[in-house]
Amino acid sequence: MTVILKNGFLKQQQATPLSDTGRLVKILVVNLMPNKLETERQFAELFSQLTVDVQVTFARMASHHSKHISEADFNHADYVALEDLQNSYFDGLVVTGAPVEELDFETVDYWSEFKALLDWRETHVRESIFECWAAQAGLYADFGIQKHVLPSKLFGVYRCQINAETKLTAGFDALSMPQSRHSTLTKIDDPEVDVLASDPEAGPVVMHAVKTRSTYISGHPEYETNTLFNEFHRDMEKGLPIRLPKRYFSAAVPTNTWRGDSVQLYNNWVASLSNVRVTTF
């Protein structure tokens, strides 16, 4: 389907801008990943597989000073910040992961801005998805659920069991999900948080809370086929302790076994958003 990019580095590379059909689910993607262009491409490709047209706006944490991208480049790409969104409303919010899972939440330089984003979400967004670190951070901020740093990186593709049948898990017998993180969640005991999918090693993978209208996903459903392969070589070159990603290679070739599940998961989410369009609260 059609993906309209309102801003971002990927939009600058489009030879011909796509026209807005006026029948779009409006999604705000807060991009916390270091490689902004790569992450934009991953989400644009994922959203292009959905059965609903979407319009995507990319945002960032203004209080974080990137080592990879200058402020001038951000301005050129028209990345929005929270202060720009006070009069804006979206059907959906997606907050990406970030390579800060070994830090205490309060020591992350944009923690105050992240919490302000959660407050803003309550009155400006219908439903939200938080991925990887953002999922752990969201659960901590929303419910006080603490993460636990792992002795070694959780790395690979995990086939998760479905714990509850909901609109989000409709059509799944099991759910494949790439994982690449240094921290995890243990058993969720809060009655306000439902664990929809889990894995014995990866722990709770998909969680949802009616109270916050939010879904918390511990992995990276947006990852492309070679993403784990590239991360493995990156860590090797940096001399970091890393092992081959589990259940990822077939005949020594990276194999994408999760794309269909990722499309189904996001399609379930976006399809539900298209039934209740956002104007104001």
Buried (B, 14 or more C-beta within 10 A) or exposed (E): BBBBBBBBBBBEEEEEEEEEEEEBBBBBBBBBBEBBBBBBBBBBBBBEBBEBBBBBBBBBBBBBEEEEBEEEEBEEBBBBBBEEBEEBBBBBBBBBBBBBBEBEBEEBEBBEBBBBBBEBBEEBBBBBBBBBBBBBBBBBBBBEBEBEEBEEBBBBBBBBEBBEEBEBBBEBEEBBBBBBBBBBBEEBEBEEBBBBBBBEEBBBBBBBBEEBBBBBBBBBBBBBBEBBBBBBEEBEEEEEEBEEBBBBBEEEEBEBBBBEBBBBBBBBBBBBBBEEEBEEE
